[in-house]
Structures are given as structure tokens and as C-alpha cells.
């Protein structure tokens, strides 16, 4: 099995999960599939293989230094780049799964945040957090207005 195969397989492997949570988030199959951690186990095994295959005496020194130029040199190696990309894919899907479940539990619209998370994970997370806070603020302020109108109705 080549590192290029794992890179391509990981990219394709996550697409059905993203499609489910973005396109049909309320489908019972989506909920069942997204309860499982199995996709992350599969991706973590692919990551482990790529990571182990990328460690050599040369890369070990760069891994231990972790300066920006060392990281840039590391990612010039396709094995390291594949491991790094699979790392992104795993973590983006994990964050996407959290956004999905948080939206399901809080009755929040998440498609915009999930789409962002697919392409730029941290931006999707930020989008979801801002959406969540905005909706909470709106729901709380709407609830306070309802309390005031009930108090006025009770007083009359």
C-alpha cells in the first residue's frame, strides 16, 4: 500500500460522512452513522501508517526542532505531507461531527458551518460558535421580551 493511495483513499473516505451531515442531517441513517467512532479509527490507522513511514533519521531531527523552516522542510517529503493531510482530514471530520451533534441537540442550523469546516476546519468551528452564541442571545432576548409582555398582561 502506497502513501499516495492512503492519501487519496482518506480524501474519498470522508466524503460520504460530510455529505450525510450537510445534505441530510435529520435522516435516521445519518444519526446512526455519526454516532460511530469507527471512521476515526480507520483514518487514525491510515495516519499512523503514514506517520511511521515518514520517520527517518533526517525527519526525526526536524520533528524534534519544530521551527517553521523545519516544518516546511518536513512537508516537502510526500510521506510527511500525506500524514499531515490525513491529520487535517481526521480532525476536520471530528470537529464537523461535534458541530453536527451540537446542532442536533441545540436545534441549530449547521450547514454553513459544516461546509466551512470541510474546507477550512477552524473557520467552520468559528462559524458554528458564532452561530450558536448568536442564536442563544436571540433566544434569551426573545424570552425576556415574552416575560415582559406576560407581566404587562398580568398587571392589566
N, CA, C and O atoms as a GROMACS GRO file, in nm:
protein
  624
    1UNK      N    1   0.086  -0.118   0.000
    1UNK     CA    2   0.000   0.000   0.000
    1UNK      C    3   0.090   0.124   0.000
    1UNK      O    4   0.180   0.137   0.083
    2UNK      N    5   0.064   0.213  -0.094
    2UNK     CA    6   0.148   0.332  -0.103
    2UNK      C    7   0.088   0.447  -0.023
    2UNK      O    8  -0.031   0.449   0.007
    3UNK      N    9   0.173   0.541   0.011
    3UNK     CA   10   0.128   0.659   0.083
    3UNK      C   11   0.032   0.740  -0.004
    3UNK      O   12  -0.065   0.797   0.046
    4UNK      N   13   0.060   0.745  -0.134
    4UNK     CA   14  -0.030   0.818  -0.225
    4UNK      C   15  -0.169   0.754  -0.227
    4UNK      O   16  -0.270   0.824  -0.232
    5UNK      N   17  -0.175   0.621  -0.223
    5UNK     CA   18  -0.304   0.553  -0.218
    5UNK      C   19  -0.379   0.591  -0.090
    5UNK      O   20  -0.498   0.621  -0.095
    6UNK      N   21  -0.309   0.591   0.024
    6UNK     CA   22  -0.374   0.627   0.151
    6UNK      C   23  -0.421   0.772   0.150
    6UNK      O   24  -0.528   0.804   0.202
    7UNK      N   25  -0.341   0.859   0.092
    7UNK     CA   26  -0.380   1.000   0.081
    7UNK      C   27  -0.511   1.013   0.003
    7UNK      O   28  -0.604   1.078   0.048
    8UNK      N   29  -0.515   0.949  -0.114
    8UNK     CA   30  -0.636   0.955  -0.198
    8UNK      C   31  -0.754   0.885  -0.132
    8UNK      O   32  -0.867   0.934  -0.138
    9UNK      N   33  -0.728   0.772  -0.070
    9UNK     CA   34  -0.835   0.696  -0.004
    9UNK      C   35  -0.895   0.776   0.112
    9UNK      O   36  -1.017   0.777   0.130
   10UNK      N   37  -0.811   0.842   0.191
   10UNK     CA   38  -0.861   0.922   0.303
   10UNK      C   39  -0.949   1.036   0.254
   10UNK      O   40  -1.054   1.064   0.313
   11UNK      N   41  -0.908   1.100   0.146
   11UNK     CA   42  -0.988   1.209   0.089
   11UNK      C   43  -1.125   1.160   0.045
   11UNK      O   44  -1.226   1.226   0.070
   12UNK      N   45  -1.129   1.045  -0.019
   12UNK     CA   46  -1.257   0.989  -0.065
   12UNK      C   47  -1.338   0.931   0.050
   12UNK      O   48  -1.461   0.940   0.050
   13UNK      N   49  -1.271   0.872   0.148
   13UNK     CA   50  -1.338   0.806   0.260
   13UNK      C   51  -1.428   0.901   0.338
   13UNK      O   52  -1.537   0.862   0.380
   14UNK      N   53  -1.384   1.026   0.357
   14UNK     CA   54  -1.462   1.119   0.441
   14UNK      C   55  -1.581   1.180   0.370
   14UNK      O   56  -1.673   1.230   0.435
   15UNK      N   57  -1.581   1.178   0.237
   15UNK     CA   58  -1.687   1.248   0.163
   15UNK      C   59  -1.829   1.201   0.194
   15UNK      O   60  -1.918   1.286   0.208
   16UNK      N   61  -1.855   1.070   0.206
   16UNK     CA   62  -1.993   1.030   0.241
   16UNK      C   63  -2.038   1.082   0.378
   16UNK      O   64  -2.156   1.114   0.396
   17UNK      N   65  -1.948   1.092   0.472
   17UNK     CA   66  -1.984   1.142   0.605
   17UNK      C   67  -2.020   1.290   0.598
   17UNK      O   68  -2.119   1.334   0.657
   18UNK      N   69  -1.939   1.366   0.524
   18UNK     CA   70  -1.970   1.508   0.505
   18UNK      C   71  -2.103   1.525   0.432
   18UNK      O   72  -2.184   1.610   0.468
   19UNK      N   73  -2.124   1.443   0.329
   19UNK     CA   74  -2.250   1.453   0.253
   19UNK      C   75  -2.370   1.426   0.344
   19UNK      O   76  -2.470   1.498   0.336
   20UNK      N   77  -2.361   1.326   0.428
   20UNK     CA   78  -2.472   1.295   0.519
   20UNK      C   79  -2.503   1.412   0.612
   20UNK      O   80  -2.619   1.451   0.625
   21UNK      N   81  -2.401   1.467   0.678
   21UNK     CA   82  -2.428   1.570   0.779
   21UNK      C   83  -2.466   1.705   0.718
   21UNK      O   84  -2.530   1.787   0.783
   22UNK      N   85  -2.425   1.728   0.592
   22UNK     CA   86  -2.460   1.855   0.527
   22UNK      C   87  -2.593   1.844   0.453
   22UNK      O   88  -2.677   1.933   0.462
   23UNK      N   89  -2.612   1.735   0.380
   23UNK     CA   90  -2.729   1.724   0.291
   23UNK      C   91  -2.852   1.667   0.362
   23UNK      O   92  -2.962   1.718   0.343
   24UNK      N   93  -2.834   1.564   0.442
   24UNK     CA   94  -2.949   1.500   0.510
   24UNK      C   95  -2.922   1.484   0.660
   24UNK      O   96  -2.917   1.372   0.711
   25UNK      N   97  -2.905   1.596   0.731
   25UNK     CA   98  -2.866   1.588   0.872
   25UNK      C   99  -2.970   1.522   0.964
   25UNK      O  100  -2.934   1.468   1.068
   26UNK      N  101  -3.097   1.527   0.927
   26UNK     CA  102  -3.201   1.473   1.015
   26UNK      C  103  -3.244   1.330   0.981
   26UNK      O  104  -3.333   1.276   1.045
   27UNK      N  105  -3.182   1.271   0.882
   27UNK     CA  106  -3.214   1.135   0.842
   27UNK      C  107  -3.166   1.039   0.950
   27UNK      O  108  -3.058   1.058   1.006
   28UNK      N  109  -3.245   0.937   0.980
   28UNK     CA  110  -3.209   0.842   1.086
   28UNK      C  111  -3.078   0.770   1.054
   28UNK      O  112  -3.004   0.735   1.146
   29UNK      N  113  -3.049   0.747   0.928
   29UNK     CA  114  -2.923   0.682   0.889
   29UNK      C  115  -2.805   0.773   0.924
   29UNK      O  116  -2.702   0.726   0.973
   30UNK      N  117  -2.819   0.902   0.898
   30UNK     CA  118  -2.713   0.997   0.931
   30UNK      C  119  -2.684   0.993   1.080
   30UNK      O  120  -2.568   0.987   1.122
   31UNK      N  121  -2.789   0.995   1.160
   31UNK     CA  122  -2.769   0.992   1.305
   31UNK      C  123  -2.699   0.864   1.350
   31UNK      O  124  -2.610   0.868   1.435
   32UNK      N  125  -2.739   0.752   1.293
   32UNK     CA  126  -2.678   0.624   1.330
   32UNK      C  127  -2.530   0.621   1.290
   32UNK      O  128  -2.444   0.582   1.369
   33UNK      N  129  -2.502   0.663   1.169
   33UNK     CA  130  -2.364   0.662   1.119
   33UNK      C  131  -2.276   0.756   1.201
   33UNK      O  132  -2.163   0.722   1.235
   34UNK      N  133  -2.328   0.874   1.232
   34UNK     CA  134  -2.246   0.973   1.302
   34UNK      C  135  -2.229   0.944   1.450
   34UNK      O  136  -2.152   1.012   1.517
   35UNK      N  137  -2.300   0.846   1.502
   35UNK     CA  138  -2.276   0.805   1.641
   35UNK      C  139  -2.148   0.724   1.653
   35UNK      O  140  -2.089   0.714   1.761
   36UNK      N  141  -2.105   0.665   1.544
   36UNK     CA  142  -1.991   0.575   1.544
   36UNK      C  143  -1.858   0.650   1.542
   36UNK      O  144  -1.845   0.755   1.479
   37UNK      N  145  -1.761   0.594   1.611
   37UNK     CA  146  -1.624   0.645   1.605
   37UNK      C  147  -1.540   0.565   1.507
   37UNK      O  148  -1.422   0.595   1.487
   38UNK      N  149  -1.598   0.463   1.445
   38UNK     CA  150  -1.525   0.377   1.353
   38UNK      C  151  -1.456   0.453   1.239
   38UNK      O  152  -1.342   0.421   1.206
   39UNK      N  153  -1.519   0.553   1.179
   39UNK     CA  154  -1.448   0.627   1.073
   39UNK      C  155  -1.317   0.689   1.122
   39UNK      O  156  -1.219   0.696   1.048
   40UNK      N  157  -1.316   0.733   1.247
   40UNK     CA  158  -1.196   0.796   1.301
   40UNK      C  159  -1.088   0.692   1.329
   40UNK      O  160  -0.969   0.721   1.318
   41UNK      N  161  -1.130   0.573   1.366
   41UNK     CA  162  -1.034   0.464   1.388
   41UNK      C  163  -0.967   0.429   1.254
   41UNK      O  164  -0.845   0.414   1.248
   42UNK      N  165  -1.047   0.415   1.149
   42UNK     CA  166  -0.993   0.383   1.016
   42UNK      C  167  -0.894   0.491   0.972
   42UNK      O  168  -0.784   0.460   0.926
   43UNK      N  169  -0.934   0.616   0.985
   43UNK     CA  170  -0.846   0.726   0.945
   43UNK      C  171  -0.722   0.735   1.033
   43UNK      O  172  -0.614   0.768   0.984
   44UNK      N  173  -0.736   0.708   1.161
   44UNK     CA  174  -0.621   0.712   1.251
   44UNK      C  175  -0.520   0.603   1.215
   44UNK      O  176  -0.399   0.625   1.227
   45UNK      N  177  -0.567   0.489   1.172
   45UNK     CA  178  -0.476   0.382   1.130
   45UNK      C  179  -0.402   0.424   1.003
   45UNK      O  180  -0.282   0.399   0.991
   46UNK      N  181  -0.470   0.486   0.910
   46UNK     CA  182  -0.404   0.536   0.789
   46UNK      C  183  -0.301   0.643   0.826
   46UNK      O  184  -0.190   0.645   0.771
   47UNK      N  185  -0.338   0.730   0.918
   47UNK     CA  186  -0.245   0.833   0.966
   47UNK      C  187  -0.122   0.769   1.030
   47UNK      O  188  -0.009   0.809   1.003
   48UNK      N  189  -0.145   0.671   1.115
   48UNK     CA  190  -0.035   0.604   1.184
   48UNK      C  191   0.062   0.544   1.083
   48UNK      O  192   0.184   0.558   1.097
   49UNK      N  193   0.009   0.477   0.982
   49UNK     CA  194   0.094   0.417   0.880
   49UNK      C  195   0.177   0.525   0.810
   49UNK      O  196   0.298   0.510   0.794
   50UNK      N  197   0.112   0.634   0.769
   50UNK     CA  198   0.185   0.742   0.700
   50UNK      C  199   0.287   0.807   0.793
   50UNK      O  200   0.398   0.838   0.751
   51UNK      N  201   0.249   0.827   0.916
   51UNK     CA  202   0.341   0.891   1.012
   51UNK      C  203   0.464   0.804   1.034
   51UNK      O  204   0.577   0.853   1.027
   52UNK      N  205   0.441   0.676   1.061
   52UNK     CA  206   0.554   0.586   1.086
   52UNK      C  207   0.644   0.577   0.963
   52UNK      O  208   0.767   0.575   0.975
   53UNK      N  209   0.583   0.570   0.845
   53UNK     CA  210   0.664   0.559   0.724
   53UNK      C  211   0.741   0.688   0.695
   53UNK      O  212   0.837   0.687   0.617
   54UNK      N  213   0.700   0.799   0.755
   54UNK     CA  214   0.768   0.926   0.730
   54UNK      C  215   0.883   0.952   0.826
   54UNK      O  216   0.960   1.045   0.804
   55UNK      N  217   0.895   0.874   0.931
   55UNK     CA  218   1.001   0.897   1.029
   55UNK      C  219   1.130   0.831   0.982
   55UNK      O  220   1.136   0.711   0.955
   56UNK      N  221   1.232   0.914   0.972
   56UNK     CA  222   1.366   0.869   0.936
   56UNK      C  223   1.463   0.950   1.022
   56UNK      O  224   1.420   1.044   1.089
   57UNK      N  225   1.590   0.917   1.020
   57UNK     CA  226   1.684   0.999   1.098
   57UNK      C  227   1.678   1.147   1.060
   57UNK      O  228   1.690   1.234   1.146
   58UNK      N  229   1.660   1.176   0.931
   58UNK     CA  230   1.653   1.316   0.887
   58UNK      C  231   1.526   1.384   0.938
   58UNK      O  232   1.532   1.495   0.992
   59UNK      N  233   1.412   1.318   0.919
   59UNK     CA  234   1.285   1.380   0.960
   59UNK      C  235   1.272   1.385   1.112
   59UNK      O  236   1.208   1.476   1.166
   60UNK      N  237   1.331   1.288   1.182
   60UNK     CA  238   1.322   1.288   1.329
   60UNK      C  239   1.382   1.414   1.387
   60UNK      O  240   1.329   1.470   1.484
   61UNK      N  241   1.492   1.460   1.330
   61UNK     CA  242   1.555   1.583   1.378
   61UNK      C  243   1.464   1.703   1.352
   61UNK      O  244   1.448   1.789   1.439
   62UNK      N  245   1.403   1.708   1.233
   62UNK     CA  246   1.312   1.818   1.202
   62UNK      C  247   1.187   1.813   1.289
   62UNK      O  248   1.136   1.917   1.332
   63UNK      N  249   1.136   1.691   1.315
   63UNK     CA  250   1.020   1.678   1.404
   63UNK      C  251   1.051   1.732   1.543
   63UNK      O  252   0.966   1.795   1.606
   64UNK      N  253   1.172   1.707   1.591
   64UNK     CA  254   1.207   1.749   1.727
   64UNK      C  255   1.232   1.900   1.735
   64UNK      O  256   1.213   1.959   1.841
   65UNK      N  257   1.274   1.963   1.625
   65UNK     CA  258   1.302   2.106   1.627
   65UNK      C  259   1.174   2.188   1.618
   65UNK      O  260   1.151   2.279   1.697
   66UNK      N  261   1.091   2.154   1.523
   66UNK     CA  262   0.959   2.215   1.502
   66UNK      C  263   0.961   2.366   1.482
   66UNK      O  264   0.865   2.434   1.517
   67UNK      N  265   1.068   2.418   1.426
   67UNK     CA  266   1.066   2.557   1.380
   67UNK      C  267   0.992   2.561   1.247
   67UNK      O  268   0.974   2.457   1.183
   68UNK      N  269   0.950   2.677   1.205
   68UNK     CA  270   0.874   2.688   1.082
   68UNK      C  271   0.953   2.636   0.962
   68UNK      O  272   0.897   2.565   0.878
   69UNK      N  273   1.080   2.668   0.952
   69UNK     CA  274   1.159   2.619   0.838
   69UNK      C  275   1.174   2.467   0.844
   69UNK      O  276   1.178   2.401   0.741
   70UNK      N  277   1.182   2.411   0.967
   70UNK     CA  278   1.190   2.265   0.981
   70UNK      C  279   1.060   2.199   0.934
   70UNK      O  280   1.062   2.097   0.866
   71UNK      N  281   0.948   2.259   0.971
   71UNK     CA  282   0.818   2.205   0.930
   71UNK      C  283   0.803   2.214   0.778
   71UNK      O  284   0.755   2.121   0.715
   72UNK      N  285   0.845   2.326   0.720
   72UNK     CA  286   0.838   2.342   0.574
   72UNK      C  287   0.924   2.235   0.505
   72UNK      O  288   0.882   2.178   0.404
   73UNK      N  289   1.041   2.208   0.560
   73UNK     CA  290   1.128   2.105   0.503
   73UNK      C  291   1.062   1.968   0.518
   73UNK      O  292   1.070   1.886   0.426
   74UNK      N  293   0.999   1.943   0.632
   74UNK     CA  294   0.929   1.816   0.653
   74UNK      C  295   0.820   1.794   0.549
   74UNK      O  296   0.809   1.686   0.491
   75UNK      N  297   0.739   1.897   0.526
   75UNK     CA  298   0.626   1.882   0.435
   75UNK      C  299   0.668   1.874   0.288
   75UNK      O  300   0.584   1.846   0.202
   76UNK      N  301   0.794   1.896   0.260
   76UNK     CA  302   0.844   1.875   0.124
   76UNK      C  303   0.851   1.725   0.093
   76UNK      O  304   0.855   1.686  -0.024
   77UNK      N  305   0.852   1.642   0.197
   77UNK     CA  306   0.853   1.496   0.182
   77UNK      C  307   0.707   1.451   0.166
   77UNK      O  308   0.624   1.479   0.252
   78UNK      N  309   0.676   1.380   0.057
   78UNK     CA  310   0.537   1.337   0.032
   78UNK      C  311   0.480   1.253   0.145
   78UNK      O  312   0.361   1.261   0.173
   79UNK      N  313   0.563   1.173   0.208
   79UNK     CA  314   0.513   1.089   0.318
   79UNK      C  315   0.467   1.175   0.435
   79UNK      O  316   0.363   1.148   0.496
   80UNK      N  317   0.542   1.278   0.466
   80UNK     CA  318   0.504   1.369   0.574
   80UNK      C  319   0.382   1.451   0.534
   80UNK      O  320   0.291   1.471   0.614
   81UNK      N  321   0.380   1.498   0.409
   81UNK     CA  322   0.265   1.575   0.361
   81UNK      C  323   0.138   1.491   0.366
   81UNK      O  324   0.032   1.541   0.404
   82UNK      N  325   0.147   1.363   0.329
   82UNK     CA  326   0.030   1.274   0.335
   82UNK      C  327  -0.016   1.255   0.480
   82UNK      O  328  -0.135   1.261   0.508
   83UNK      N  329   0.078   1.233   0.570
   83UNK     CA  330   0.043   1.219   0.712
   83UNK      C  331  -0.021   1.347   0.764
   83UNK      O  332  -0.121   1.343   0.835
   84UNK      N  333   0.037   1.462   0.728
   84UNK     CA  334  -0.019   1.590   0.771
   84UNK      C  335  -0.159   1.612   0.716
   84UNK      O  336  -0.247   1.661   0.787
   85UNK      N  337  -0.179   1.577   0.589
   85UNK     CA  338  -0.311   1.596   0.528
   85UNK      C  339  -0.414   1.505   0.592
   85UNK      O  340  -0.526   1.548   0.621
   86UNK      N  341  -0.377   1.380   0.616
   86UNK     CA  342  -0.472   1.288   0.680
   86UNK      C  343  -0.504   1.337   0.821
   86UNK      O  344  -0.617   1.323   0.868
   87UNK      N  345  -0.406   1.395   0.887
   87UNK     CA  346  -0.428   1.457   1.019
   87UNK      C  347  -0.537   1.564   1.007
   87UNK      O  348  -0.629   1.569   1.088
   88UNK      N  349  -0.526   1.652   0.906
   88UNK     CA  350  -0.627   1.756   0.884
   88UNK      C  351  -0.764   1.694   0.857
   88UNK      O  352  -0.864   1.739   0.912
   89UNK      N  353  -0.766   1.593   0.772
   89UNK     CA  354  -0.893   1.529   0.734
   89UNK      C  355  -0.962   1.469   0.856
   89UNK      O  356  -1.083   1.484   0.874
   90UNK      N  357  -0.884   1.400   0.940
   90UNK     CA  358  -0.940   1.337   1.060
   90UNK      C  359  -0.994   1.444   1.155
   90UNK      O  360  -1.107   1.435   1.203
   91UNK      N  361  -0.914   1.545   1.181
   91UNK     CA  362  -0.954   1.646   1.278
   91UNK      C  363  -1.070   1.731   1.226
   91UNK      O  364  -1.160   1.766   1.303
   92UNK      N  365  -1.070   1.763   1.097
   92UNK     CA  366  -1.183   1.840   1.041
   92UNK      C  367  -1.313   1.760   1.053
   92UNK      O  368  -1.417   1.815   1.089
   93UNK      N  369  -1.307   1.631   1.021
   93UNK     CA  370  -1.428   1.548   1.033
   93UNK      C  371  -1.470   1.535   1.179
   93UNK      O  372  -1.590   1.535   1.209
   94UNK      N  373  -1.375   1.524   1.269
   94UNK     CA  374  -1.409   1.513   1.412
   94UNK      C  375  -1.478   1.641   1.459
   94UNK      O  376  -1.579   1.635   1.530
   95UNK      N  377  -1.425   1.754   1.421
   95UNK     CA  378  -1.488   1.882   1.457
   95UNK      C  379  -1.623   1.894   1.387
   95UNK      O  380  -1.720   1.942   1.447
   96UNK      N  381  -1.631   1.851   1.262
   96UNK     CA  382  -1.759   1.852   1.190
   96UNK      C  383  -1.862   1.766   1.260
   96UNK      O  384  -1.979   1.803   1.269
   97UNK      N  385  -1.819   1.651   1.309
   97UNK     CA  386  -1.910   1.563   1.383
   97UNK      C  387  -1.959   1.633   1.509
   97UNK      O  388  -2.077   1.624   1.542
   98UNK      N  389  -1.872   1.702   1.579
   98UNK     CA  390  -1.912   1.775   1.701
   98UNK      C  391  -2.013   1.885   1.665
   98UNK      O  392  -2.114   1.902   1.733
   99UNK      N  393  -1.984   1.960   1.558
   99UNK     CA  394  -2.076   2.065   1.514
   99UNK      C  395  -2.212   2.003   1.481
   99UNK      O  396  -2.316   2.056   1.520
  100UNK      N  397  -2.209   1.892   1.408
  100UNK     CA  398  -2.334   1.824   1.371
  100UNK      C  399  -2.415   1.788   1.496
  100UNK      O  400  -2.533   1.822   1.505
  101UNK      N  401  -2.352   1.721   1.593
  101UNK     CA  402  -2.426   1.678   1.712
  101UNK      C  403  -2.469   1.797   1.798
  101UNK      O  404  -2.577   1.795   1.856
  102UNK      N  405  -2.385   1.898   1.806
  102UNK     CA  406  -2.424   2.017   1.883
  102UNK      C  407  -2.546   2.083   1.818
  102UNK      O  408  -2.637   2.128   1.888
  103UNK      N  409  -2.546   2.089   1.686
  103UNK     CA  410  -2.661   2.145   1.616
  103UNK      C  411  -2.787   2.063   1.634
  103UNK      O  412  -2.896   2.118   1.651
  104UNK      N  413  -2.772   1.931   1.631
  104UNK     CA  414  -2.888   1.843   1.652
  104UNK      C  415  -2.945   1.862   1.792
  104UNK      O  416  -3.067   1.870   1.810
  105UNK      N  417  -2.857   1.868   1.891
  105UNK     CA  418  -2.903   1.880   2.030
  105UNK      C  419  -2.960   2.019   2.061
  105UNK      O  420  -3.051   2.031   2.143
  106UNK      N  421  -2.907   2.122   1.996
  106UNK     CA  422  -2.949   2.260   2.024
  106UNK      C  423  -3.048   2.313   1.922
  106UNK      O  424  -3.091   2.428   1.932
  107UNK      N  425  -3.086   2.230   1.824
  107UNK     CA  426  -3.177   2.273   1.718
  107UNK      C  427  -3.123   2.396   1.644
  107UNK      O  428  -3.192   2.497   1.628
  108UNK      N  429  -2.996   2.384   1.600
  108UNK     CA  430  -2.930   2.492   1.529
  108UNK      C  431  -2.907   2.454   1.383
  108UNK      O  432  -2.885   2.338   1.352
  109UNK      N  433  -2.914   2.552   1.296
  109UNK     CA  434  -2.879   2.534   1.155
  109UNK      C  435  -2.726   2.525   1.147
  109UNK      O  436  -2.657   2.614   1.197
  110UNK      N  437  -2.675   2.420   1.086
  110UNK     CA  438  -2.529   2.399   1.084
  110UNK      C  439  -2.469   2.385   0.945
  110UNK      O  440  -2.347   2.375   0.933
  111UNK      N  441  -2.549   2.383   0.842
  111UNK     CA  442  -2.494   2.354   0.708
  111UNK      C  443  -2.382   2.449   0.668
  111UNK      O  444  -2.281   2.405   0.612
  112UNK      N  445  -2.398   2.577   0.695
  112UNK     CA  446  -2.294   2.673   0.658
  112UNK      C  447  -2.164   2.645   0.734
  112UNK      O  448  -2.056   2.652   0.676
  113UNK      N  449  -2.175   2.614   0.861
  113UNK     CA  450  -2.056   2.586   0.942
  113UNK      C  451  -1.990   2.455   0.900
  113UNK      O  452  -1.868   2.445   0.896
  114UNK      N  453  -2.072   2.354   0.868
  114UNK     CA  454  -2.017   2.227   0.824
  114UNK      C  455  -1.946   2.240   0.690
  114UNK      O  456  -1.840   2.182   0.670
  115UNK      N  457  -2.004   2.317   0.597
  115UNK     CA  458  -1.938   2.338   0.468
  115UNK      C  459  -1.804   2.408   0.487
  115UNK      O  460  -1.705   2.372   0.424
  116UNK      N  461  -1.802   2.508   0.572
  116UNK     CA  462  -1.675   2.576   0.602
  116UNK      C  463  -1.576   2.480   0.668
  116UNK      O  464  -1.457   2.482   0.636
  117UNK      N  465  -1.625   2.398   0.759
  117UNK     CA  466  -1.539   2.304   0.830
  117UNK      C  467  -1.476   2.203   0.734
  117UNK      O  468  -1.360   2.165   0.752
  118UNK      N  469  -1.550   2.161   0.635
  118UNK     CA  470  -1.498   2.068   0.536
  118UNK      C  471  -1.377   2.127   0.464
  118UNK      O  472  -1.279   2.057   0.441
  119UNK      N  473  -1.384   2.254   0.429
  119UNK     CA  474  -1.279   2.316   0.350
  119UNK      C  475  -1.177   2.393   0.434
  119UNK      O  476  -1.063   2.410   0.391
  120UNK      N  477  -1.215   2.440   0.550
  120UNK     CA  478  -1.126   2.520   0.635
  120UNK      C  479  -1.170   2.500   0.780
  120UNK      O  480  -1.236   2.587   0.837
  121UNK      N  481  -1.134   2.387   0.838
  121UNK     CA  482  -1.182   2.343   0.968
  121UNK      C  483  -1.200   2.450   1.074
  121UNK      O  484  -1.310   2.465   1.128
  122UNK      N  485  -1.096   2.527   1.107
  122UNK     CA  486  -1.112   2.627   1.213
  122UNK      C  487  -1.216   2.734   1.180
  122UNK      O  488  -1.283   2.785   1.271
  123UNK      N  489  -1.232   2.768   1.052
  123UNK     CA  490  -1.334   2.867   1.015
  123UNK      C  491  -1.474   2.810   1.034
  123UNK      O  492  -1.566   2.883   1.072
  124UNK      N  493  -1.491   2.681   1.008
  124UNK     CA  494  -1.619   2.616   1.032
  124UNK      C  495  -1.652   2.613   1.180
  124UNK      O  496  -1.767   2.636   1.220
  125UNK      N  497  -1.552   2.585   1.261
  125UNK     CA  498  -1.572   2.586   1.406
  125UNK      C  499  -1.609   2.725   1.454
  125UNK      O  500  -1.702   2.742   1.533
  126UNK      N  501  -1.536   2.825   1.406
  126UNK     CA  502  -1.566   2.964   1.445
  126UNK      C  503  -1.708   3.002   1.401
  126UNK      O  504  -1.782   3.063   1.477
  127UNK      N  505  -1.744   2.966   1.279
  127UNK     CA  506  -1.878   2.995   1.229
  127UNK      C  507  -1.985   2.933   1.318
  127UNK      O  508  -2.085   2.997   1.351
  128UNK      N  509  -1.962   2.808   1.358
  128UNK     CA  510  -2.061   2.741   1.442
  128UNK      C  511  -2.070   2.808   1.580
  128UNK      O  512  -2.180   2.829   1.631
  129UNK      N  513  -1.957   2.840   1.638
  129UNK     CA  514  -1.959   2.903   1.769
  129UNK      C  515  -2.029   3.039   1.763
  129UNK      O  516  -2.108   3.072   1.852
  130UNK      N  517  -2.001   3.117   1.659
  130UNK     CA  518  -2.070   3.247   1.645
  130UNK      C  519  -2.220   3.227   1.622
  130UNK      O  520  -2.302   3.301   1.678
  131UNK      N  521  -2.255   3.129   1.541
  131UNK     CA  522  -2.397   3.099   1.519
  131UNK      C  523  -2.463   3.059   1.649
  131UNK      O  524  -2.571   3.106   1.683
  132UNK      N  525  -2.397   2.972   1.721
  132UNK     CA  526  -2.452   2.923   1.848
  132UNK      C  527  -2.473   3.037   1.947
  132UNK      O  528  -2.579   3.050   2.007
  133UNK      N  529  -2.371   3.120   1.962
  133UNK     CA  530  -2.382   3.233   2.055
  133UNK      C  531  -2.490   3.331   2.010
  133UNK      O  532  -2.566   3.381   2.092
  134UNK      N  533  -2.497   3.358   1.879
  134UNK     CA  534  -2.599   3.448   1.827
  134UNK      C  535  -2.740   3.395   1.851
  134UNK      O  536  -2.828   3.470   1.892
  135UNK      N  537  -2.760   3.268   1.825
  135UNK     CA  538  -2.892   3.207   1.846
  135UNK      C  539  -2.926   3.207   1.995
  135UNK      O  540  -3.040   3.235   2.032
  136UNK      N  541  -2.830   3.175   2.080
  136UNK     CA  542  -2.856   3.177   2.225
  136UNK      C  543  -2.894   3.317   2.270
  136UNK      O  544  -2.988   3.334   2.349
  137UNK      N  545  -2.823   3.418   2.220
  137UNK     CA  546  -2.854   3.556   2.258
  137UNK      C  547  -2.994   3.592   2.212
  137UNK      O  548  -3.072   3.651   2.287
  138UNK      N  549  -3.026   3.556   2.086
  138UNK     CA  550  -3.158   3.586   2.031
  138UNK      C  551  -3.267   3.515   2.112
  138UNK      O  552  -3.369   3.576   2.145
  139UNK      N  553  -3.246   3.388   2.142
  139UNK     CA  554  -3.347   3.313   2.218
  139UNK      C  555  -3.365   3.370   2.358
  139UNK      O  556  -3.477   3.377   2.408
  140UNK      N  557  -3.256   3.412   2.421
  140UNK     CA  558  -3.266   3.470   2.555
  140UNK      C  559  -3.336   3.605   2.550
  140UNK      O  560  -3.421   3.635   2.634
  141UNK      N  561  -3.299   3.688   2.451
  141UNK     CA  562  -3.363   3.821   2.444
  141UNK      C  563  -3.510   3.807   2.406
  141UNK      O  564  -3.593   3.885   2.454
  142UNK      N  565  -3.543   3.712   2.324
  142UNK     CA  566  -3.682   3.687   2.288
  142UNK      C  567  -3.760   3.639   2.410
  142UNK      O  568  -3.876   3.677   2.430
  143UNK      N  569  -3.697   3.556   2.490
  143UNK     CA  570  -3.760   3.506   2.612
  143UNK      C  571  -3.784   3.617   2.712
  143UNK      O  572  -3.887   3.617   2.781
  144UNK      N  573  -3.692   3.713   2.722
  144UNK     CA  574  -3.708   3.826   2.814
  144UNK      C  575  -3.821   3.915   2.770
  144UNK      O  576  -3.897   3.965   2.853
  145UNK      N  577  -3.834   3.935   2.637
  145UNK     CA  578  -3.945   4.015   2.586
  145UNK      C  579  -4.078   3.946   2.616
  145UNK      O  580  -4.176   4.012   2.650
  146UNK      N  581  -4.081   3.814   2.605
  146UNK     CA  582  -4.202   3.738   2.635
  146UNK      C  583  -4.238   3.752   2.781
  146UNK      O  584  -4.356   3.762   2.816
  147UNK      N  585  -4.136   3.751   2.869
  147UNK     CA  586  -4.161   3.767   3.012
  147UNK      C  587  -4.219   3.904   3.042
  147UNK      O  588  -4.309   3.917   3.125
  148UNK      N  589  -4.167   4.009   2.973
  148UNK     CA  590  -4.217   4.145   2.996
  148UNK      C  591  -4.363   4.158   2.950
  148UNK      O  592  -4.444   4.218   3.020
  149UNK      N  593  -4.396   4.101   2.834
  149UNK     CA  594  -4.534   4.114   2.786
  149UNK      C  595  -4.629   4.033   2.874
  149UNK      O  596  -4.744   4.072   2.890
  150UNK      N  597  -4.582   3.923   2.930
  150UNK     CA  598  -4.668   3.846   3.022
  150UNK      C  599  -4.691   3.925   3.149
  150UNK      O  600  -4.802   3.924   3.203
  151UNK      N  601  -4.586   3.994   3.198
  151UNK     CA  602  -4.601   4.075   3.318
  151UNK      C  603  -4.697   4.191   3.296
  151UNK      O  604  -4.777   4.223   3.384
  152UNK      N  605  -4.690   4.254   3.178
  152UNK     CA  606  -4.782   4.364   3.145
  152UNK      C  607  -4.925   4.310   3.136
  152UNK      O  608  -5.019   4.374   3.185
  153UNK      N  609  -4.942   4.194   3.074
  153UNK     CA  610  -5.076   4.136   3.061
  153UNK      C  611  -5.132   4.100   3.199
  153UNK      O  612  -5.250   4.119   3.225
  154UNK      N  613  -5.045   4.048   3.288
  154UNK     CA  614  -5.090   4.012   3.423
  154UNK      C  615  -5.129   4.135   3.503
  154UNK      O  616  -5.221   4.130   3.584
  155UNK      N  617  -5.058   4.249   3.481
  155UNK     CA  618  -5.086   4.371   3.557
  155UNK      C  619  -5.216   4.435   3.515
  155UNK      O  620  -5.277   4.507   3.595
  156UNK      N  621  -5.262   4.411   3.392
  156UNK     CA  622  -5.385   4.478   3.348
  156UNK      C  623  -5.505   4.401   3.382
  156UNK      O  624  -5.616   4.444   3.352
   0.00000   0.00000   0.00000
